[in-house]
């Protein structure tokens, strides 16, 4: 995707509705913690479970 399209993509970005399945993760944490949070939301572990991150 050309970088010139980024602004228009962000302008049209919508938050998911309450009835839509989604995963959210903050970007202020370490990559390992972010992966742990995503896996926890998928039902595959607990946030910060280092055994899940390889």
MODELLER restraints for C-alpha pairs under 7 A, 6 or more apart:
rsr = mdl.restraints
at = mdl.atoms
rsr.add(forms.Gaussian(group=physical.xy_distance, feature=features.Distance(at['CA:16:A'], at['CA:22:A']), mean=7.00, stdev=0.5))
rsr.add(forms.Gaussian(group=physical.xy_distance, feature=features.Distance(at['CA:23:A'], at['CA:38:A']), mean=6.79, stdev=0.5))
rsr.add(forms.Gaussian(group=physical.xy_distance, feature=features.Distance(at['CA:23:A'], at['CA:41:A']), mean=6.62, stdev=0.5))
rsr.add(forms.Gaussian(group=physical.xy_distance, feature=features.Distance(at['CA:25:A'], at['CA:34:A']), mean=6.25, stdev=0.5))
rsr.add(forms.Gaussian(group=physical.xy_distance, feature=features.Distance(at['CA:25:A'], at['CA:37:A']), mean=6.78, stdev=0.5))
rsr.add(forms.Gaussian(group=physical.xy_distance, feature=features.Distance(at['CA:25:A'], at['CA:38:A']), mean=6.62, stdev=0.5))
rsr.add(forms.Gaussian(group=physical.xy_distance, feature=features.Distance(at['CA:32:A'], at['CA:53:A']), mean=6.30, stdev=0.5))
rsr.add(forms.Gaussian(group=physical.xy_distance, feature=features.Distance(at['CA:33:A'], at['CA:47:A']), mean=6.50, stdev=0.5))
rsr.add(forms.Gaussian(group=physical.xy_distance, feature=features.Distance(at['CA:33:A'], at['CA:48:A']), mean=5.21, stdev=0.5))
rsr.add(forms.Gaussian(group=physical.xy_distance, feature=features.Distance(at['CA:36:A'], at['CA:46:A']), mean=6.39, stdev=0.5))
rsr.add(forms.Gaussian(group=physical.xy_distance, feature=features.Distance(at['CA:36:A'], at['CA:47:A']), mean=4.37, stdev=0.5))
rsr.add(forms.Gaussian(group=physical.xy_distance, feature=features.Distance(at['CA:36:A'], at['CA:48:A']), mean=5.11, stdev=0.5))
rsr.add(forms.Gaussian(group=physical.xy_distance, feature=features.Distance(at['CA:36:A'], at['CA:49:A']), mean=6.10, stdev=0.5))
rsr.add(forms.Gaussian(group=physical.xy_distance, feature=features.Distance(at['CA:36:A'], at['CA:52:A']), mean=6.96, stdev=0.5))
rsr.add(forms.Gaussian(group=physical.xy_distance, feature=features.Distance(at['CA:37:A'], at['CA:46:A']), mean=6.99, stdev=0.5))
rsr.add(forms.Gaussian(group=physical.xy_distance, feature=features.Distance(at['CA:37:A'], at['CA:47:A']), mean=4.50, stdev=0.5))
rsr.add(forms.Gaussian(group=physical.xy_distance, feature=features.Distance(at['CA:39:A'], at['CA:45:A']), mean=5.85, stdev=0.5))
rsr.add(forms.Gaussian(group=physical.xy_distance, feature=features.Distance(at['CA:40:A'], at['CA:46:A']), mean=4.78, stdev=0.5))
rsr.add(forms.Gaussian(group=physical.xy_distance, feature=features.Distance(at['CA:40:A'], at['CA:47:A']), mean=5.69, stdev=0.5))
